[in-house]
Amino acid sequence: MDQTAFDAWLEGIAALTERQRLVALESLCLPGAEAAGGPKPDDPTGPPAASPPNARPLAEAGGAAGIALLGQRRVDSFGCPHCESRDVVRWGSASEMPRYRCKACKRTFNALTKTPLARLRQKDKWATQTAAMIEGTSTAKAAARCGVHYTTAFRWRHRFLTSLSGDKPKVLNGIVEGDETFILESFKGKRSDLPRKARKRGGTSKRGLSAEQIPVIVARDRQGATTDAVLPKLDRTSITTALGGAVTPENEFCCDGGTAIVAFAKRAGIPAHVLPKPGKPSRQAPDYHLNNVNAYHGRLKEWLRRFHGVATKNLPNYLGWRRTLEAMGKDATPEAMILGAIGLGPYQQQTL
């Protein structure tokens, strides 16, 4: 390519779509991927095609090079992880990952620096791990797929979920439904110093609401954007901490009339529509109901059932896991999960 053609090519980069940029980066960073049996890029002008379950995703096909390609998007979005300056340059490589140097603070870093995946090894197995997470398989089955120890698979799961647990929409839009649900307190994995007598396998908890039931607040708008939180206590202060800023006076807020949630809406000046149980719409106002959030509660609890109990200390991670799968929908891929793990989850990307 002569200089004139090269200059014209550079000028055209600004007009590329995000998908076209990804395909271009793949071609530049992994020139031998297709010859080695890696995935072939699809039409760059159209949406990315969904990969079949057994297809080798980009990150898996390229190993550390594929992770570097995904990590480049983080560097482009956030710049230096130390001072947030965007004035960075390439600075060699280490452990098969390119390094960068910030011209402002003079420090070097790679795409995973200050992310939960920093210093995590065996990058060639990350795509297999995230594929198992998309399917919701057990830790034992994920470990068998990846060829790692059970404890390694468990540690990987929660390292990948750390960023996703905080990936929530900044603001919900339009009509918002808010309601609490309760999940049984669990000390799964704790072998000593239990605050209560251990339950026998198949044992039951106290009937009805009790201190053994952990409240989880969920707010969801009609476009499917969802925010949630584990509440230390079901009161106005806790709900304000969880929903403050996401639910605003610009919303029409549907709730079930619980004392704490109504007090939250009233104190924040949010128009509230208190619905009689079980939250079904009335003929006079058919748009105001809790069907959306109640359906989400059902899907969440049905999905959690496969884990045979979730330790309460890890519950925020599992809420983020389910929230991410709902947000991604059919577009959930290992690449998308890895991007979420390094701070580019579906809601985070909407704000960039």
C-alpha positions in Angstrom: 0.0 0.0 0.0 1.4 3.4 -1.0 1.4 6.4 1.3 -1.6 8.0 -0.4 -3.7 4.9 0.1 -2.5 4.5 3.6 -3.5 8.1 4.5 -6.9 7.5 3.0 -7.3 4.3 5.1 -6.4 6.1 8.3 -9.0 8.8 7.6 -11.6 6.2 7.2 -11.1 4.7 10.7 -13.1 7.5 12.3 -16.2 6.4 10.3 -16.0 2.7 11.4 -18.7 1.3 13.5 -17.8 -0.4 16.8 -18.3 -3.8 15.2 -16.0 -2.8 12.2 -13.3 -1.6 14.6 -13.4 -5.0 16.5 -13.0 -6.9 13.2 -10.2 -4.6 12.1 -8.4 -5.0 15.5 -8.8 -8.8 15.2 -7.3 -8.8 11.7 -4.4 -6.6 12.9 -3.6 -8.4 16.2 -4.4 -12.0 15.1 -3.4 -12.3 11.5 -2.9 -16.1 11.7 -6.0 -16.9 13.7 -8.1 -17.9 10.7 -5.4 -20.1 9.3 -5.0 -21.8 12.7 -8.6 -22.7 12.8 -9.9 -19.6 14.6 -13.2 -17.9 13.9 -13.7 -16.1 10.6 -15.0 -12.5 10.8 -18.5 -12.1 9.7 -19.9 -9.2 7.7 -18.5 -6.1 9.5 -21.5 -4.0 8.5 -24.0 -6.3 10.3 -24.5 -7.3 13.9 -22.2 -10.0 15.3 -23.4 -13.5 14.7 -24.2 -15.6 17.7 -21.5 -18.3 18.2 -22.7 -21.9 18.5 -21.9 -23.5 21.9 -19.0 -25.5 20.6 -17.4 -22.7 18.5 -14.0 -21.4 19.6 -14.6 -17.8 20.7 -12.1 -15.1 20.0 -10.5 -15.1 23.5 -10.1 -18.9 23.5 -8.7 -19.1 19.9 -6.2 -16.3 20.6 -5.3 -17.2 24.2 -3.4 -14.2 25.7 -3.5 -12.4 22.4 -7.3 -12.6 22.4 -7.5 -11.3 25.9 -5.1 -8.5 24.9 -7.5 -7.6 22.1 -10.5 -7.4 24.5 -8.4 -5.5 27.0 -7.5 -2.9 24.4 -11.1 -1.8 24.6 -10.6 -1.1 28.3 -7.5 1.0 27.6 -9.3 2.9 24.9 -12.2 3.6 27.3 -10.5 4.4 30.5 -6.9 5.2 29.7 -4.3 4.9 32.5 -5.7 2.9 35.5 -3.4 4.9 37.8 -4.3 8.5 36.9 -7.1 8.1 34.2 -5.0 10.0 31.6 -5.8 9.0 28.0 -2.3 9.9 26.8 -0.8 6.4 26.8 1.6 4.7 24.4 2.6 1.1 23.9 5.6 0.0 26.0 6.7 -3.5 25.1 5.1 -6.6 26.4 5.3 -9.1 29.3 3.6 -12.5 29.9 2.1 -12.4 26.4 0.3 -9.2 27.2 1.1 -5.7 25.7 2.1 -3.1 28.2 1.5 0.6 28.0 3.1 3.7 29.5 1.2 6.8 30.7 2.9 10.0 29.6 1.2 11.9 32.5 2.2 9.8 35.5 5.0 7.8 33.8 3.8 4.5 35.1 3.4 1.3 33.1 0.5 -1.1 33.0 -1.3 -3.7 31.0 -5.0 -4.0 30.0 -5.8 -6.0 33.2 -4.0 -3.7 35.7 -6.4 -2.8 38.7 -9.1 -5.2 37.5 -10.2 -8.4 39.3 -8.5 -10.4 36.6 -5.0 -8.9 37.2 -2.3 -11.6 37.7 -4.8 -14.3 37.0 -3.1 -17.1 35.0 -4.1 -19.7 32.3 -5.8 -17.1 30.1 -6.4 -19.7 27.4 -9.0 -21.2 29.7 -11.0 -18.1 30.5 -13.4 -18.4 27.6 -14.2 -22.0 28.7 -14.8 -20.7 32.3 -17.1 -17.9 31.1 -19.0 -20.2 28.8 -19.8 -22.4 31.8 -20.9 -19.3 33.7 -23.3 -18.4 30.9 -24.8 -21.9 31.1 -24.9 -21.7 34.9 -23.1 -25.0 35.4 -21.8 -26.0 38.8 -18.3 -25.3 40.0 -17.4 -28.9 39.7 -18.5 -29.2 36.1 -16.8 -25.9 35.2 -13.5 -27.2 36.8 -13.8 -30.4 34.8 -14.3 -28.5 31.6 -11.3 -26.1 32.3 -9.1 -28.9 33.6 -8.4 -27.0 36.8 -9.0 -27.8 40.5 -12.4 -27.2 42.0 -11.1 -24.4 44.2 -9.5 -22.7 41.2 -12.8 -22.7 39.3 -14.6 -21.3 42.4 -12.0 -18.5 42.8 -12.2 -17.7 39.0 -16.0 -17.5 39.2 -15.9 -14.8 41.9 -13.0 -13.0 40.3 -15.1 -12.7 37.1 -18.2 -11.6 39.1 -16.5 -8.9 41.1 -16.9 -6.2 38.5 -20.3 -7.5 37.3 -21.7 -7.2 40.8 -21.4 -3.4 40.6 -22.5 -3.1 36.9 -25.9 -1.4 37.3 -27.8 1.2 35.4 -27.2 4.7 36.6 -30.8 5.8 36.1 -34.0 3.9 35.3 -36.4 5.3 32.8 -40.2 5.7 32.6 -42.4 3.5 34.7 -40.3 1.6 37.3 -41.4 -1.3 39.4 -39.8 -1.9 42.8 -40.4 -4.7 45.2 -38.4 -6.8 47.7 -38.0 -10.5 47.8 -36.4 -12.7 50.4 -33.6 -15.3 50.2 -32.8 -17.7 52.9 -29.6 -16.8 54.9 -26.8 -19.2 54.2 -23.4 -19.8 55.7 -22.4 -22.2 53.0 -18.7 -23.0 53.1 -18.3 -21.8 56.8 -17.1 -24.7 59.0 -17.0 -23.1 62.4 -18.3 -20.2 64.5 -21.8 -20.4 63.1 -24.3 -18.0 64.8 -26.9 -20.7 64.8 -27.1 -24.5 64.8 -26.2 -26.0 61.5 -29.2 -27.2 59.4 -29.4 -30.9 58.5 -29.4 -31.7 54.8 -33.0 -31.2 53.7 -33.8 -29.2 56.8 -36.1 -26.2 56.8 -36.0 -22.7 58.2 -38.6 -20.9 60.2 -41.9 -20.4 58.4 -42.7 -17.0 57.1 -40.5 -13.9 57.4 -37.8 -14.0 60.0 -34.2 -13.0 60.7 -33.1 -16.0 58.6 -34.6 -14.3 55.4 -32.3 -11.8 53.7 -34.2 -9.0 52.0 -33.2 -8.2 48.4 -34.7 -5.1 46.7 -35.2 -5.1 42.9 -36.2 -2.1 40.7 -36.8 -2.7 37.1 -38.1 -0.4 34.3 -40.2 -1.5 31.3 -37.1 -1.6 29.0 -35.6 -4.3 31.2 -32.9 -2.3 32.9 -32.5 -3.7 36.4 -30.9 -2.6 39.6 -30.9 -4.6 42.9 -29.1 -4.9 46.2 -28.9 -7.0 49.3 -30.4 -5.0 52.2 -28.8 -5.1 55.6 -32.3 -4.2 57.0 -35.7 -3.7 55.4 -36.0 0.0 56.2 -36.2 3.3 54.3 -32.5 4.1 54.8 -31.3 0.9 53.3 -33.7 1.2 50.3 -32.5 4.8 49.8 -28.9 3.6 49.7 -29.8 0.9 47.2 -32.1 2.9 44.8 -31.2 6.5 45.4 -30.2 8.1 42.1 -31.4 5.2 40.0 -35.1 5.9 40.8 -35.8 9.6 40.6 -38.8 12.0 40.6 -38.8 11.7 36.8 -40.1 8.1 37.2 -43.5 6.7 37.9 -42.8 4.3 40.7 -44.9 1.2 41.3 -44.7 -0.5 44.7 -46.7 -2.8 46.9 -47.4 -0.5 49.8 -44.7 -1.8 52.1 -43.9 0.8 54.8 -40.2 1.1 54.0 -40.5 1.4 50.2 -43.4 3.9 50.4 -41.4 6.0 52.9 -38.4 6.0 50.5 -40.6 7.2 47.6 -42.3 9.9 49.7 -39.0 11.2 51.1 -37.4 11.3 47.7 -40.4 13.1 46.1 -41.0 10.2 43.6 -44.6 9.7 42.3 -45.6 6.4 43.8 -48.4 4.1 42.7 -49.3 1.8 45.6 -50.8 -1.4 44.3 -52.8 -3.9 46.3 -51.4 -7.4 46.6 -50.5 -9.2 44.5 -49.6 -6.1 42.5 -51.9 -6.7 39.5 -53.1 -3.7 37.4 -56.5 -2.1 37.9 -58.9 -1.4 35.0 -58.5 2.4 35.7 -54.6 2.2 35.4 -53.6 -0.9 33.4 -50.0 0.4 33.0 -49.3 0.4 36.7 -48.5 -3.1 38.0 -45.7 -5.2 39.5 -45.8 -8.1 36.9 -42.4 -7.2 35.5 -40.5 -7.2 38.7 -42.3 -10.2 40.2 -41.5 -12.2 37.1 -37.9 -11.2 37.5 -38.0 -12.5 41.1 -39.3 -15.8 39.9 -36.6 -16.2 37.3 -33.9 -15.2 39.8 -35.0 -17.8 42.4 -35.4 -20.5 39.8 -31.9 -19.8 38.5 -30.4 -19.8 42.0 -32.0 -23.2 42.8 -29.3 -25.0 40.8 -26.6 -23.9 43.2 -28.4 -25.6 46.2 -28.0 -22.5 48.3 -25.8 -19.4 47.9 -23.6 -18.1 50.8 -25.1 -14.8 51.9 -21.7 -13.2 51.8 -21.5 -14.0 48.0 -25.1 -13.1 47.2 -24.2 -9.7 45.6 -22.0 -11.5 43.1 -24.8 -13.9 42.2 -27.3 -11.0 41.8 -24.8 -9.3 39.4 -24.3 -12.6 37.5 -28.1 -12.9 36.9 -28.5 -9.2 36.2 -25.8 -9.4 33.5 -27.3 -12.5 31.9 -30.7 -10.7 31.7 -29.1 -7.6 30.2 -27.1 -9.5 27.6 -29.9 -11.9 26.6 -29.1 -13.8 23.5 -25.9 -11.8 23.0 -24.3 -13.4 26.0 -20.9 -14.7 24.9 -17.6 -15.5 26.6 -16.1 -12.3 25.1 -18.9 -10.2 26.6 -18.5 -11.8 30.0 -14.7 -11.2 30.0 -15.3 -7.6 29.0 -17.7 -7.3 31.9 -15.1 -8.8 34.3 -12.6 -6.1 33.4 -15.1 -3.3 33.9 -17.0 -3.1 30.5 -20.3 -4.8 31.5 -23.5 -4.1 29.6 -24.6 -1.2 31.7 -21.0 0.3 32.0 -20.7 0.3 28.2 -24.0 2.3 27.9 -22.4 5.2 29.9 -19.1 5.3 27.9 
